[in-house]
Amino acid sequence: MSLNNYGVLKGKILDSKYGSDASPHYQILVEGEEQTKYRVAVNIKSQSYPSEVLYFVSDQFQSEDLAALPNLPAGFTDIKNNNPDIALDFIRGNLFDPKKMVPLPADVEGPDNDLNEKLSFYIEKAQQEKAVLYAFGQRWGPENNTPDQYFGFTPGNGIHDIHMNQGNVGRWKRDNGTWQDGGLMLYFEESNSWVGTFLAFQSQSWCTDDQGNAVLPVEKCNYLNYDQANRKAKQ
């Protein structure tokens, strides 16, 4: 299977909230089309062992995949048929070197050492400088007249699965697919620069087939040994 409502949300950041043990998601309030509000829920802790989420950010991100983004309308855009002109795929898109990812805890004492703080640095900077956010993931809502549980706007509405969405096993295998990975892109208009943030779980395999399912277990193909394992898998 794959994600049902994969796409990209384009908008301006209005607010954000740290995640916690009770709610392990960093929350971002975004305004899209015609003042429509969305909540972006970003995982900061894995439900599978190990709990630390893999993180990579580039504040000088450059990719041909960004060429179509500025032409998108504000709000949520569905991405159908695994469209590689817009969609993200960590493995097939060669967006970054997986070995540069770092496992981070959700929230620990000390400055600039956990995922809450890493995400907050760029999100708050983007809010202050009115950068454009592009959040890739799966949409939910609108939820009739139910207010959002974190920011209170009505109706509740948003996007989640802001992480790699392939190579899953067990109960998350149903989410597997190609060209449907999540991520956060920030465009700073004044400096004409991009920041790309990418997340994955340590339990996910980096060797996947055309359906996004693992062809090698994570022990043999993870973010650290992906290149070598991928070559062996193709032999």
C-alpha positions, -999 to +999 in steps of 0.1 A: +000+000+000+011+037+003+000+070+018-036+079+008-033+117+007+004+125+000+012+160-011+029+193-002+016+222+019+028+257+010+023+285+034+037+310+060+045+300+096+024+316+123+034+297+154+050+265+167+051+243+198+077+219+212+067+182+214+067+163+247+066+127+260+028+129+260+028+142+224+060+134+206+055+158+177+069+193+170+038+213+160+038+241+134+009+264+126+008+274+090-014+298+070-021+285+035-046+297+009-072+324+018-061+325+054-068+287+058-049+273+087-031+240+089-011+222+115+021+204+106+029+175+130+066+165+129+077+133+146+105+139+172+104+103+186+100+069+171+075+043+183+100+016+173+134+009+189+156+030+188+134+059+197+159+086+185+149+100+151+174+104+123+179+141+113+197+159+085+195+196+076+212+216+049+210+254+051+225+256+016+202+231+000+202+229-038+182+204-059+164+202-092+134+189-072+128+225-060+123+240-094+085+235-095+078+245-058+077+283-062+050+279-089+027+260-066-004+278-051-006+284-014-023+256+005-021+218+000-013+203-034-020+166-040+009+147-055-005+119-077+011+090-096+045+093-078+053+125-096+091+129-093+088+165-105+074+175-071+075+144-048+104+135-025+122+102-024+152+100-002+166+070-020+158+076-057+160+114-056+196+116-043+186+145-021+214+140+004+239+115+017+221+093+043+254+089+062+252+126+072+220+119+092+223+120+130+201+102+156+187+128+180+166+124+212+133+143+213+140+165+243+169+165+267+186+190+290+212+213+275+213+237+246+210+227+209+212+189+215+178+175+207+153+174+179+129+200+194+157+226+195+171+217+160+137+221+144+128+252+164+160+271+153+150+271+116+112+273+121+114+303+143+139+319+120+115+313+091+086+328+110+106+359+118+118+364+082+085+353+066+100+325+047+078+301+027+074+266+042+069+236+020+059+206+041+057+172+024+036+144+040+001+130+043-029+153+048-057+149+073-090+168+076-107+192+074-123+177+106-159+192+103-162+218+131-137+202+154-111+228+166-074+219+163-062+205+196-030+225+197-037+258+181-075+260+184-084+270+149-116+255+133-119+231+115-089+210+125-067+204+094-031+195+087-004+173+075+018+146+091+042+118+082+070+144+077+096+116+074+108+088+051+078+067+042+094+035+028+114+006+042+089+001+071+082-033+086+054-046+108+023-025+112+039+005+094+045-016+062+011-004+049+026+031+045+054+021+022+057+036-012+081+053-035+082+091-042+061+098-011+087+107+015+081+136+039+103+167+046+104+204+053+117+229+028+121+266+037+126+293+011+141+325+024+132+351-003+155+379+008+186+357+005+172+335-022+182+304-002+167+271+008+169+250+039+160+213+036+152+192+067+148+154+064+138+128+090+138+090+091+134+063+117+163+040+126+140+010+121+136+017+084+156-001+057+173+020+030+171-008+004+136-008-010+118-022-041+094-004-065+067-006-039+088+009-012+091-024+007+124-035+023+145-059+002+171-061+029+166-059+067+177-027+084+206-045+100+221-050+065+209-018+049+207+013+071+216+050+068+252+043+076+259+014+052+233+021+025+257+026-004+276-006+001+244-027+009+225-012-021+253-023-045+253-058-031+215-060-033+217-052-070+243-078-078 
